[in-house]
Amino acid sequence: MMRVGLLGCGNVGGIIAEKKNGINIKAVYDSAYSSAKRLAGATGAVACENFEDFLAQDIDIVVEAASVSAVYEHAEEVLLSGKDIVILSVGALSDSEFKDRLVSVAGENNRKIRIPSGAVMGIDNLKIGQISKLSKLLLRTTKNPRSLRVDTKERTLVFSGRADECIKKFPKNINVAIALELASGREVDVELWADPAVEKNTHEIFAEGDFGNFYLKIENNPSPQNPATSYLAALSIIVLLKNLEKPLIIGT
Ligand SMILES: NC(=O)c1ccc[n+]([C@@H]2O[C@H](COP(=O)([O-])OP(=O)(O)OC[C@H]3O[C@@H](n4cnc5c(N)ncnc54)[C@H](O)[C@@H]3O)[C@@H](O)[C@H]2O)c1
């Protein structure tokens, strides 16, 4: 069983630690040391006060569940230290120069960068966009204004345009759009709606291409500690870790 280091001990880190599922968490790090200590207490992992100590621990893979800025700060160092990384704050990879550098560092060091499916379903199938034309790919996301930190009393379109522009404005809310781009190998059009009538984080995907077309709607329960983050995102990391070493691989 791979030895895991958790970078980010907030809501998602807490869910991973609480559910356990046989995941071997050896070390935890958070810029808020008190959060790292809390998770260390729950898991028996070592709480590290600084990132250098964290990387020096006996771990095979770092799971980032912190922030876009944490990916910028630490992902390259993780790969250079000979560890794989799971990146949940995938919005950081909308910066193609940064993404290309990380990918080449991973390649040179024989390491892997893994992006969990996060808060959407259907992402594995969209990889067909890498080999077959997708003429349309639109993500329509609707969240409660609270999660988006906007003030509105009625359903309002707060952003319409390209995913890489949207993530700059809403770095905590639209990571899924970047995951869809990376999976499909093409740009994703995004509509982001604030709707006081919804409590669930809703993602609708509209895709058309040589394969045919599909429409998918997912209504995610917000996670208890952070309504902007769907509970599904935490589950997707746990299942990714559980399947890493299995001989039977499901999906594209
Ligand atoms: N890919 C997806 O589909 C998807 C879905 C939901 C959330 N996310 C992203 O996952 C991340 C974690 O979500 P969450 O709900 O657990 O957030 P959270 O705010 O509850 O927890 C984040 C934790 O990381 C720590 N942190 C932030 N920046 C850090 C840094 N530079 N170095 C060290 N620690 C740092 C914070 O102190 C906090 O404890 C967020 O970036 C969120 O946007 C991605």
The ligand as a Gaussian input file, in Angstrom:
#p B3LYP/6-31G(d) Opt

LIG

0 1
 N      -10.867000      19.273000      -8.976000
 C      -12.060000      19.455000      -8.430000
 O      -13.071000      19.048000      -8.999000
 C      -12.187000      20.139000      -7.108000
 C      -13.401000      20.063000      -6.435000
 C      -13.495000      20.664000      -5.198000
 C      -12.424000      21.352000      -4.632000
 N      -11.269000      21.442000      -5.322000
 C      -10.112000      22.157000      -4.753000
 O       -9.523000      21.356000      -3.757000
 C       -8.834000      22.188000      -2.817000
 C       -9.155000      21.742000      -1.379000
 O      -10.528000      21.956000      -1.114000
 P      -11.043000      22.026000       0.404000
 O      -12.521000      22.084000       0.333000
 O      -10.394000      20.964000       1.223000
 O      -10.464000      23.458000       0.847000
 P      -10.262000      23.985000       2.342000
 O      -10.142000      25.466000       2.203000
 O      -11.280000      23.432000       3.258000
 O       -8.854000      23.376000       2.797000
 C       -7.639000      23.741000       2.201000
 C       -6.518000      23.576000       3.236000
 O       -5.290000      23.753000       2.561000
 C       -4.486000      24.668000       3.288000
 N       -3.667000      25.423000       2.327000
 C       -4.082000      26.323000       1.395000
 N       -3.039000      26.801000       0.704000
 C       -1.944000      26.177000       1.195000
 C       -0.545000      26.254000       0.876000
 N       -0.089000      27.088000      -0.069000
 N        0.310000      25.450000       1.558000
 C       -0.144000      24.625000       2.542000
 N       -1.453000      24.535000       2.902000
 C       -2.341000      25.299000       2.228000
 C       -5.450000      25.571000       4.048000
 O       -4.845000      26.091000       5.241000
 C       -6.587000      24.618000       4.366000
 O       -6.422000      23.958000       5.604000
 C       -9.245000      23.639000      -3.151000
 O       -8.219000      24.257000      -3.912000
 C      -10.477000      23.437000      -4.007000
 O      -10.699000      24.515000      -4.904000
 C      -11.117000      20.836000      -6.539000

